[in-house]
Amino acid sequence: DIEKKAEKTLEDIHFSLYNKAKKYLKDSTLSVKNINELINAVKNKKLVKAEWCGNVECEDWIKSKSGGAKIICIIKEKAKSNCVYCGKKSQHAVYIAKSY
C-alpha cells in the first residue's frame, strides 16, 4: 500500500508546484501599451507583453530605455496594436524581460 501512497503524494506535489508556478507566471505578466509602462513594469521585475514593429532600432531603444530588458520571445499571436516604442503599426506581439 505504501507504493500507491507514495505515488499519490508525488502526484499531489507535482500538481501543487505546477499550479503555483502557473499562478506566479500569470501574476507576474503585464501587458503594456507604451514605453513608460514598459519601463515601470521592468523596474518591478515583471514579464512584459507588448507590441513591436519589428524594427531592430526600436528593439535597441527598448533595451536602452528599460535598463537592459530585451525581447525574449515573439508570440504566435496576431499583432493588434502599435509598437510600444515608436507607435508605428506593430508586426509582432512579444514578451520583454530583463535577465538578472
BELGIMO-V243460 format. One record per pair of residues at least 12 apart in sequence whose ideal C-beta (glycine too) atoms are under 6 Angstrom apart, sorted by the first residue. I is the first residue (numbers start at 1). J is the second residue. If there is no record, write none. Layout:
I:J / I:J
This chain:
28:46 / 28:47 / 29:47 / 30:46 / 30:48 / 31:49 / 32:48 / 32:50 / 35:65 / 35:85 / 38:66 / 38:84 / 39:66 / 42:66 / 42:69 / 42:98 / 47:95 / 47:97 / 48:96 / 49:95 / 50:84 / 50:96 / 51:79 / 51:81 / 51:83 / 51:84 / 51:90 / 51:93 / 52:83 / 52:90 / 52:92 / 52:94 / 53:83 / 53:86 / 53:88 / 53:90 / 53:91 / 54:91 / 54:92 / 58:83 / 58:85 / 58:86 / 59:71 / 61:85 / 62:85 / 68:98 / 69:96 / 69:97 / 69:98 / 71:94 / 71:96 / 72:95 / 72:97 / 73:95 / 74:92 / 74:94 / 75:93 / 77:93 / 79:91 / 79:92 / 79:93
